[in-house]
């Protein structure tokens, strides 16, 4: 079958890019012709862009205001991610959200997958109705499928208009699946539809398949160290990382830019803002003896690579995602909701990865069955 994937626009997001790669690989292995829609927001004029940017900046508190990167700076910062996308993900030509209807008519896809990641979270999604396939006419034969779509939060974030429109659209899907158990509950409560709880696409692939990506690369060796992969850094987290490093007697390392926020008009050290490569990111999980992360996909890959870890709850980005994931594998105790009340005994508790891997294989079979049945 000729299949399109509609996910969030790919950029400097390790989890977002790798989950799309994994879903493509899964569908390719099932014998399908698959491509990801390279969605872009409609271009706006320079003046309008400048005014909207200034408005957003001045709506922020002075203490949190950050300058925007120039187009050239963005290209350098995202270079390694673009290489991964170019090498490992099949994309269409860029398509504006406003052009999706015409694009689908022209390309005659047999099926479209919406997902994964937080495609159903309005604050993260440029055109929420598009992720419920508003651009596909009712009389077309194309199969509409969601795979591991996520609302990203335990709070209902749709306004009344979005709710009404998306409810009527989701009823037209042929098969529905979500990434979190809470997502299935939300589908039932707010949309009156049933959705199956499935694995994040990254977990459909094996550890060995990810090793293939980095094994021939010339990358730093971090064997035996503690991997610090935290997205939202603060002093409390830094103190916790230092304490754990001391407790386990291991140096820590990170695979993240030295700087992520622009604070001066001119940047003289642009490479300190550059994101390391996706293979380097994957190898960090492979190398590490222990992992500390506040990232959903950081937690996912800790499990895939069978590493001891703790996950720091990230309420702003969505704590429900962590709870659902860890519950699937009986790893609820690995979640730290308050770094100031952290219990060091968690570090010394061994994870039963024999049981975890058994569950992972069962969920993998169930998730692959969902895909096969949805396409049959």
C-alpha positions in Angstrom: 0.0 0.0 0.0 1.0 3.6 -0.5 1.1 5.2 2.9 1.5 8.7 4.2 2.6 9.6 7.8 1.4 12.9 9.3 3.4 13.8 12.4 4.7 17.1 13.9 7.1 18.9 11.7 10.6 17.4 12.0 13.3 19.7 13.5 15.8 19.6 16.4 13.9 17.0 18.4 15.6 13.7 19.0 12.5 11.8 20.1 10.3 13.3 17.4 12.7 12.4 14.6 13.5 8.9 15.8 9.8 8.0 16.4 9.1 8.9 12.8 12.0 6.9 11.6 10.8 3.9 13.6 7.2 4.1 12.3 8.5 4.3 8.7 10.8 1.3 9.2 8.0 -0.7 10.7 5.7 0.0 7.8 8.5 -0.7 5.3 9.2 -4.1 6.9 5.6 -4.9 6.4 6.1 -4.3 2.7 4.5 -0.9 2.2 5.6 2.2 0.3 5.7 4.9 3.0 6.6 8.6 3.1 6.3 11.3 5.8 4.5 14.5 4.8 6.9 17.4 5.1 4.4 19.9 6.6 5.2 23.6 6.8 3.2 26.5 8.2 2.1 28.9 5.5 4.7 31.6 4.8 3.8 35.0 6.1 5.2 38.3 5.0 8.4 39.7 6.7 6.6 42.6 8.3 3.8 40.5 9.7 6.3 38.0 11.0 8.3 40.7 12.7 5.2 42.2 14.3 4.0 38.8 15.5 7.4 37.9 16.9 7.7 41.3 18.7 4.2 40.7 20.2 5.2 37.3 21.5 8.4 38.6 23.0 6.7 41.5 24.8 4.0 39.2 26.2 6.7 37.3 28.0 8.1 38.4 31.4 11.3 40.3 31.0 13.3 37.6 32.9 12.3 34.9 30.4 12.6 36.8 27.1 15.0 35.3 24.6 16.2 36.5 21.2 15.3 34.6 18.1 17.9 32.8 16.0 18.4 34.0 12.5 17.8 31.6 9.5 21.5 31.0 9.1 22.0 30.3 12.8 19.1 27.8 12.7 20.7 26.0 9.8 24.0 25.5 11.7 22.2 24.5 14.9 20.0 21.9 13.2 22.7 20.6 10.8 23.1 17.2 12.5 19.4 16.6 12.7 18.9 17.5 9.1 21.6 14.9 8.2 19.7 12.2 10.1 16.4 13.2 8.4 18.1 13.2 5.0 19.8 9.8 5.5 17.0 7.9 7.3 13.6 9.4 6.7 11.8 9.6 3.4 10.0 13.0 3.1 7.8 14.6 0.5 8.5 18.0 -0.8 7.5 20.8 1.6 3.8 21.1 1.8 1.8 24.0 3.5 -1.0 22.9 5.7 -3.3 24.9 3.5 -2.2 22.7 0.5 -2.8 19.3 2.1 -6.1 18.6 0.4 -4.7 19.2 -3.1 -1.5 17.2 -2.2 -3.5 14.2 -1.1 -5.7 14.2 -4.2 -2.7 14.4 -6.5 -0.7 11.6 -4.7 -3.5 9.0 -4.3 -2.4 7.5 -1.0 -4.1 4.3 0.1 -3.8 5.1 3.8 -2.6 7.9 6.1 -1.2 7.4 9.7 -1.5 10.3 12.1 1.2 10.1 14.8 3.1 9.5 16.8 4.0 12.2 19.3 1.9 15.0 20.6 -0.1 15.5 17.4 -3.3 15.9 19.3 -2.1 18.6 21.7 -3.4 22.0 20.4 -0.5 24.1 22.0 2.1 22.0 20.1 0.2 21.6 16.8 0.1 24.4 14.2 -3.3 23.3 12.7 -5.0 20.9 15.1 -7.9 20.1 12.7 -5.3 18.9 10.1 -4.2 16.2 12.5 -7.7 14.9 12.5 -7.6 14.8 8.7 -9.9 17.7 8.0 -8.4 18.1 4.5 -9.5 14.6 3.3 -13.0 14.5 1.7 -15.6 12.1 3.0 -16.0 10.3 -0.3 -12.4 9.2 -0.6 -11.4 5.5 0.0 -8.2 6.4 1.9 -7.8 4.6 5.2 -7.6 7.0 8.2 -5.5 5.6 11.0 -4.0 7.1 14.2 -0.9 5.4 15.6 0.2 6.3 19.1 -1.2 9.8 18.9 -0.8 11.7 22.1 -2.7 14.5 23.9 0.4 15.1 25.9 -1.3 16.1 29.1 -3.8 14.9 31.7 -5.7 18.2 31.2 -8.2 18.8 28.4 -6.7 21.6 26.4 -9.2 22.0 23.5 -11.5 25.0 23.4 -15.2 24.4 22.6 -14.7 25.1 18.8 -11.7 22.7 18.5 -13.6 20.1 20.5 -16.6 20.2 18.3 -14.7 20.1 15.0 -12.3 17.4 16.1 -15.0 15.2 17.5 -16.8 15.1 14.2 -13.6 14.4 12.4 -12.3 11.6 14.6 -15.5 9.7 14.2 -14.5 9.2 10.5 -11.3 7.3 11.3 -11.0 3.7 10.4 -8.7 2.7 13.3 -7.7 4.7 16.4 -4.7 4.1 18.7 -3.1 6.4 21.3 0.3 6.4 23.1 -1.0 6.8 26.7 -3.7 4.9 28.6 -5.1 8.3 29.6 -5.4 9.2 25.9 -7.8 6.2 25.5 -9.8 7.5 28.4 -9.9 11.0 26.8 -11.1 9.7 23.5 -13.9 7.9 25.2 -14.9 10.8 27.5 -14.6 13.7 25.0 -15.0 12.2 21.6 -17.1 9.1 22.4 -14.8 6.8 20.4 -12.7 3.8 21.4 -8.9 3.9 20.9 -6.4 1.2 21.6 -3.4 1.9 23.8 -0.2 1.0 21.8 3.6 1.3 22.0 5.5 4.4 21.0 6.8 3.7 17.5 10.4 3.7 18.8 9.7 0.6 20.8 8.6 -1.3 17.7 12.2 -1.6 16.8 14.8 -3.6 18.7 18.0 -2.4 20.5 20.0 -4.1 17.8 18.3 -2.0 15.0 19.4 1.2 16.8 22.9 0.0 17.3 23.1 -0.4 13.5 22.7 3.4 13.2 25.7 4.3 15.2 28.0 1.3 15.2 30.1 2.5 12.2 30.2 6.1 13.3 33.3 7.6 14.9 31.8 8.8 18.1 33.0 9.6 21.7 33.2 6.7 24.1 31.2 7.3 27.3 31.3 3.7 28.6 30.7 3.3 32.3 29.5 6.9 32.8 26.2 8.5 34.0 24.2 10.0 31.2 22.5 13.3 32.1 19.7 13.9 29.5 17.6 16.7 31.0 15.8 19.2 28.8 14.7 21.7 31.4 17.7 22.5 33.5 17.6 24.1 36.9 19.8 24.2 40.0 17.7 21.6 41.9 18.2 19.1 39.1 21.8 19.9 38.8 22.3 19.3 42.5 20.5 16.0 42.2 22.7 14.9 39.2 25.8 15.8 41.2 24.6 13.8 44.2 23.7 10.8 42.2 27.0 10.9 40.3 28.8 10.9 43.7 26.6 8.1 45.0 27.3 5.8 42.1 30.9 6.9 41.8 30.6 7.7 38.1 31.3 10.8 36.1 28.4 12.2 34.2 28.2 13.4 30.6 25.5 14.9 28.4 24.6 14.8 24.7 23.0 18.2 24.3 24.1 21.7 23.2 26.1 23.7 25.7 23.7 26.6 25.1 20.1 26.5 23.8 18.8 30.1 24.4 20.0 33.1 22.5 20.8 36.0 24.9 22.9 38.3 22.7 22.2 39.8 19.3 25.4 38.5 17.7 26.7 34.9 18.4 30.4 34.3 18.1 30.3 30.7 19.2 27.5 29.3 17.2 28.8 25.7 17.4 28.1 25.7 21.2 24.4 25.9 20.2 24.6 23.0 17.7 22.8 19.8 18.6 24.9 16.6 18.5 24.0 14.0 16.0 21.2 11.5 16.4 23.6 8.5 16.2 25.6 10.2 19.1 22.4 10.6 21.1 21.5 6.9 20.6 25.0 5.8 21.5 24.8 7.7 24.7 22.1 5.4 26.0 24.1 2.4 24.8 27.3 3.6 26.6 25.7 4.8 29.9 25.8 2.8 33.1 23.0 5.0 34.6 20.6 7.5 33.1 18.9 10.6 34.5 16.3 12.1 32.3 13.2 14.4 32.3 12.5 13.4 28.6 9.7 11.0 27.6 11.9 9.5 24.8 14.9 9.6 27.1 12.9 7.3 29.4 11.8 5.1 26.4 15.4 4.6 25.3 16.6 3.9 28.8 14.1 1.0 28.7 15.0 -0.1 25.2 18.7 -0.3 26.1 17.9 -2.0 29.5 19.7 0.7 31.6 19.1 1.6 35.2 17.5 5.1 35.2 15.4 7.6 37.0 12.8 9.8 35.2 12.2 13.3 36.5 8.6 14.3 36.2 8.1 17.1 33.7 4.7 18.7 34.5 5.0 21.5 32.0 5.7 19.1 29.1 3.2 16.5 30.4 3.7 14.2 33.4 0.9 11.8 32.3 3.1 10.5 29.4 5.7 9.3 31.9 3.2 7.7 34.2 1.5 5.8 31.4 4.8 4.5 30.0 6.2 3.4 33.3 3.0 1.7 34.4 3.2 -0.5 31.2 6.4 -2.0 32.5 5.9 -2.0 36.2 8.5 0.8 36.6 6.4 3.4 38.5 9.1 3.6 41.2 11.6 5.1 38.8 9.5 8.3 38.5 10.7 11.2 40.6 8.0 13.8 41.1 9.9 16.1 43.6 13.7 16.3 43.3 13.9 17.8 46.8 12.4 14.6 48.3 14.4 12.1 46.2 15.0 8.7 47.8 18.5 7.5 47.0 17.3 3.9 47.6 15.8 4.0 44.1 19.3 4.1 42.6 20.3 0.8 44.3 17.1 -1.0 43.3 17.7 -3.3 40.4 15.3 -3.2 37.4 14.0 -6.7 36.4 14.7 -6.4 32.7 13.8 -10.0 32.1 10.2 -9.1 33.1 10.4 -5.7 31.3 11.5 -7.3 28.1 8.8 -9.9 28.3 6.2 -7.2 28.6 7.8 -5.2 25.8 7.6 -8.1 23.4 3.9 -8.7 24.3 3.1 -5.0 23.7 5.2 -5.1 20.4 3.1 -8.0 19.1 -0.1 -6.3 20.1 0.9 -3.0 18.5 2.0 -4.6 15.2 -1.3 -6.5 15.1 -3.1 -3.2 15.4 -1.2 -1.8 12.4 -1.8 -5.0 10.3 -5.5 -5.1 11.2 -5.9 -1.4 10.5 -4.5 -1.8 7.0 -6.3 -5.0 6.1 
